[in-house]
Amino acid sequence: MKKMEMPVTKTETMKTFLKDAPPAFKSESGSWMKLLTKRVMITLDGNIGSGKTVLNNYLTLMATRQGKWTIGFPEVAHEPVLKIWLKNQTETASTFQMYMFSEAANNANMARFLCSETAEDPGIAVLDRSMAGNETFAVVNLALNNFTTAQYELYHAACRNPIYNYPYGGSDLNIYLWAKPQVCIKRSKSRARDGEEDYQLKYFCMLEQCYFLSILQNMTSSNNYTPQIIVDWNSQVNENAITDLHSRIESALTGKTQRAEVTTIFPGDADNVIDVRSFGSVGLLRWETCHACLEWMSKNTGDLVLVVHERVSHSYYHNTYQITID
């Protein structure tokens, strides 16, 4: 008789992950988890291949190691579905992106429900890709003419349904993993997933642009702000990076990190300066500007001063939340 296979437990998964993970992920740091008095919800964002799934595994398994309640929600993109989209992006973009948003919204609603319970066991729920993160893909597909204007307007309206708590699903913290598009495309192709070999660098650069602008939208939000940190995830993660990440998470969750103010300098009589106080979301800036700002934010804390002298020739966002360009 064939021996019955027992399901893999979280402890066994943790052992496997820690055995195969880079040395830095075996760190015992993360004392902020021990200080938790409630359940908190953390969303992870970043480009394709930035490392969200690995960090999700690390955070949830470290919480398990410290005896905390935890649940991780991976980004759901079933391979057959992903394959169809990658091979037929123009025809399937609208349906695929709505499917991905629906999955993200369901995960966020479930995580928020679990975190709202008045349980005696505090801990963390970690989600791969927020709803705002999902919308960056819809915007890029609109820019690439894979969405019609009507399809995007329908998507945009659906995302803003109050039950979804857009943009970050009511999470306590959003972590953006900043990795260069060149790094992300290399990582994604190394996964050898069917269809991902066709990714183009331009697509990754446009995703980074839209992500940066969604971050600015959150930073300047007057009534729906979510605490957010940007971390440099370009290199092989080392002990210092993990220690810094834990420190920044603790500061954000305990309110020690003040919300950064975003201001704009209007140098002299320069034209085409972007007033970041005037938008809810935005059109596309040049990628080099977005890239430089993300790099700065991944290494610095405090207020962001943005000086831009570039004209935007195309606007890809819905008119009701478009950046002001003079």
C-alpha positions in Angstrom: 0.0 0.0 0.0 1.3 3.4 -0.9 2.2 5.5 2.1 0.0 8.5 2.6 1.8 11.8 2.0 1.3 14.3 4.8 0.8 17.9 3.9 3.8 20.2 4.2 3.6 22.2 7.4 4.6 25.8 7.9 7.5 24.6 10.0 8.8 22.3 7.3 8.4 25.1 4.7 10.4 27.4 7.0 13.2 24.8 7.3 13.3 24.4 3.5 13.3 28.2 2.9 16.0 28.9 5.5 18.2 26.1 4.2 18.0 27.3 0.6 17.9 31.1 1.2 20.9 33.4 1.1 22.7 33.8 4.5 21.1 37.1 5.2 17.6 35.6 5.3 18.7 33.4 8.2 19.1 36.5 10.3 17.5 36.4 13.8 16.8 40.2 13.6 13.3 41.5 13.5 12.7 42.3 17.1 9.7 44.5 16.1 7.7 41.3 15.7 8.1 40.5 19.4 6.7 44.0 20.2 3.4 43.5 18.2 0.3 43.9 20.3 -2.1 43.5 17.4 -2.3 42.0 13.9 -0.9 44.1 11.2 -1.3 44.0 7.4 1.7 44.6 5.2 1.6 44.9 1.4 4.6 44.4 -0.8 5.1 46.2 -4.1 7.8 46.2 -6.8 8.5 45.5 -10.4 8.2 42.0 -11.9 11.1 40.0 -10.5 12.0 42.5 -7.7 11.8 39.9 -5.0 8.4 40.3 -3.4 7.7 36.5 -3.0 11.1 35.8 -1.3 10.5 38.7 1.1 6.9 37.5 1.8 8.3 34.1 2.6 11.0 35.5 4.9 8.6 37.8 6.9 5.9 35.2 7.4 8.4 32.5 8.3 10.3 34.8 10.7 7.0 35.6 12.4 6.4 31.8 12.7 9.8 31.4 14.2 9.0 34.0 16.8 5.7 32.4 17.7 3.5 35.0 16.0 0.3 34.5 14.1 1.0 34.9 10.4 -0.4 34.4 6.9 1.2 35.1 3.5 -0.8 35.9 0.4 1.3 35.2 -2.8 0.5 37.0 -6.0 -1.9 34.7 -7.8 -1.2 34.4 -11.6 -2.0 30.8 -12.6 0.6 29.8 -15.2 -1.9 28.8 -17.9 -3.6 32.2 -17.5 -0.3 34.1 -17.4 0.9 32.2 -20.5 -2.3 33.2 -22.5 -1.8 36.8 -21.6 1.9 36.9 -22.4 1.3 35.4 -25.8 -1.8 37.6 -26.6 -1.4 40.8 -24.7 -3.4 43.1 -26.9 -6.4 40.9 -27.0 -6.4 39.7 -23.4 -5.0 42.7 -21.4 -8.2 44.1 -20.1 -9.6 40.7 -19.0 -6.3 39.6 -17.5 -5.7 42.8 -15.5 -9.2 42.8 -14.1 -8.6 39.2 -13.1 -5.4 40.1 -11.3 -7.0 43.1 -9.6 -9.9 40.9 -8.4 -7.5 38.4 -6.9 -5.5 41.2 -5.2 -8.7 42.7 -3.8 -10.0 39.4 -2.5 -6.7 38.8 -0.8 -6.7 42.3 0.8 -10.3 41.8 2.0 -9.4 38.5 3.6 -6.2 39.8 5.2 -8.0 42.8 6.6 -10.8 40.6 8.0 -8.2 38.3 9.7 -6.3 41.3 11.1 -9.5 42.9 12.4 -10.2 40.0 14.7 -9.8 40.7 18.4 -7.5 37.8 18.8 -5.0 37.4 21.5 -2.4 36.2 19.1 -0.9 39.3 17.3 1.1 38.9 14.1 1.3 39.8 10.5 -0.5 39.3 7.2 1.8 39.9 4.2 0.4 40.4 0.6 2.3 40.3 -2.7 1.3 43.3 -4.7 -1.3 45.8 -3.6 -4.3 47.0 -5.6 -2.4 50.2 -6.5 0.5 48.0 -7.7 -1.9 46.1 -9.9 -3.2 49.3 -11.4 0.3 50.3 -12.6 0.0 47.4 -15.0 -3.3 48.6 -16.3 -1.9 52.1 -16.9 1.1 50.7 -18.8 -1.2 48.5 -20.9 -3.2 51.6 -21.7 0.0 53.4 -22.7 0.9 50.4 -25.0 -2.6 50.5 -26.6 -3.4 47.1 -25.1 -6.4 48.8 -23.3 -9.0 51.0 -25.0 -9.9 54.2 -23.1 -13.3 52.7 -22.3 -11.7 49.5 -20.9 -9.4 51.5 -18.7 -12.2 53.8 -17.4 -14.2 50.7 -16.5 -11.1 49.2 -14.7 -10.4 52.5 -12.9 -14.0 52.8 -11.7 -14.0 49.2 -10.5 -10.8 49.7 -8.5 -12.4 52.7 -6.7 -15.2 50.7 -5.3 -15.2 51.6 -1.6 -15.3 48.0 -0.5 -11.7 47.5 -1.8 -10.1 50.2 0.3 -8.0 51.4 -2.7 -5.0 51.9 -3.0 -3.4 49.6 -0.4 -6.4 47.6 0.9 -6.4 49.2 4.3 -2.9 47.9 5.1 -0.8 49.2 8.0 2.4 49.4 5.8 3.4 49.3 2.2 6.9 48.2 1.3 8.2 49.0 -2.2 11.2 46.9 -3.3 13.2 49.1 -5.6 15.2 47.1 -8.1 16.4 48.5 -11.5 14.5 47.4 -14.5 17.6 45.7 -15.9 18.0 43.7 -12.7 14.3 42.8 -12.6 14.1 41.5 -16.2 17.2 39.4 -15.6 15.7 37.9 -12.5 12.3 37.2 -14.2 13.9 35.5 -17.2 16.1 33.4 -14.9 12.9 31.9 -13.4 12.3 30.2 -16.8 8.6 30.6 -16.7 6.9 29.9 -20.0 6.3 33.2 -21.8 8.5 35.4 -19.6 11.4 35.1 -22.1 9.4 37.6 -24.3 9.5 40.5 -21.8 11.0 43.7 -23.0 13.1 46.2 -21.0 10.8 49.1 -22.0 7.9 47.4 -20.3 9.8 47.2 -17.0 10.9 50.8 -17.3 7.3 51.9 -17.8 6.2 49.9 -14.8 8.8 51.6 -12.7 7.6 55.0 -13.9 4.0 54.3 -12.9 5.0 52.8 -9.6 7.0 55.9 -8.7 4.0 58.1 -9.6 1.7 56.0 -7.5 4.1 56.4 -4.6 4.0 60.2 -5.0 0.2 60.0 -5.1 0.2 58.2 -1.7 2.8 60.6 -0.2 0.6 63.6 -1.2 -2.7 62.1 -0.3 -4.8 64.3 2.0 -7.2 61.6 3.2 -6.1 58.1 2.3 -2.4 58.0 3.2 -0.7 54.6 3.9 2.7 54.4 5.7 5.2 53.5 3.1 8.9 52.7 2.9 11.1 52.2 -0.2 14.0 49.8 0.1 17.0 49.1 -2.2 16.6 45.5 -3.4 19.1 45.5 -6.3 21.9 43.5 -4.9 22.2 40.2 -3.2 20.5 40.8 0.1 23.0 41.0 2.9 22.8 41.2 6.7 23.0 45.0 6.7 20.1 45.2 4.3 17.9 42.9 6.4 18.8 44.8 9.6 18.0 48.1 7.9 14.7 46.7 6.6 13.6 45.6 10.1 14.6 48.9 11.6 12.5 50.8 9.0 9.5 48.5 9.4 9.6 49.0 13.2 9.9 52.8 12.8 7.0 52.9 10.4 4.7 50.7 12.4 5.4 52.4 15.7 4.9 55.9 14.2 8.5 56.9 14.8 8.9 57.7 11.1 7.1 60.9 10.3 5.2 61.2 7.0 7.5 62.8 4.4 6.4 66.0 2.8 6.8 66.3 -0.9 7.5 69.8 -2.1 8.5 71.3 -5.4 11.1 74.0 -6.0 10.3 76.4 -8.8 13.8 77.4 -10.0 13.9 80.9 -11.5 11.5 81.3 -14.4 11.9 77.7 -15.5 9.1 76.2 -17.6 7.5 72.8 -17.3 7.9 72.3 -13.5 5.7 69.7 -12.0 3.6 70.8 -9.0 3.3 67.6 -7.1 0.8 69.2 -4.7 -1.9 69.4 -7.4 -2.5 65.8 -8.4 -4.1 62.7 -7.1 -2.3 60.6 -9.7 -0.3 61.3 -12.8 0.9 61.1 -16.4 4.3 59.6 -17.2 7.5 61.4 -16.5 10.7 60.5 -18.2 12.0 57.2 -16.7 15.3 58.7 -15.7 13.6 61.1 -13.3 11.4 58.4 -11.7 14.4 56.1 -11.4 16.6 58.7 -9.8 13.9 59.6 -7.3 13.3 56.0 -6.3 17.0 55.4 -5.8 17.2 58.5 -3.6 14.1 57.4 -1.5 15.5 53.9 -1.1 18.6 55.4 0.6 17.2 58.4 2.4 14.4 59.3 4.8 12.7 62.6 5.3 11.2 65.2 3.0 11.5 64.9 -0.7 12.2 67.9 -2.8 11.3 67.3 -6.5 12.6 69.6 -9.2 11.6 68.7 -12.7 12.2 70.6 -16.0 10.8 68.0 -18.4 7.8 68.3 -20.7 5.5 65.3 -20.7 4.2 64.6 -24.2 1.6 62.0 -23.3 -0.7 61.5 -20.4 -2.0 58.0 -19.7 -4.1 58.4 -16.6 -7.7 59.2 -16.2 -8.5 62.9 -16.5 -9.9 63.2 -13.0 -6.5 62.5 -11.4 -3.9 63.8 -13.7 -0.8 65.7 -12.8 -0.6 69.4 -13.6 2.0 70.3 -16.2 2.6 73.9 -17.0 
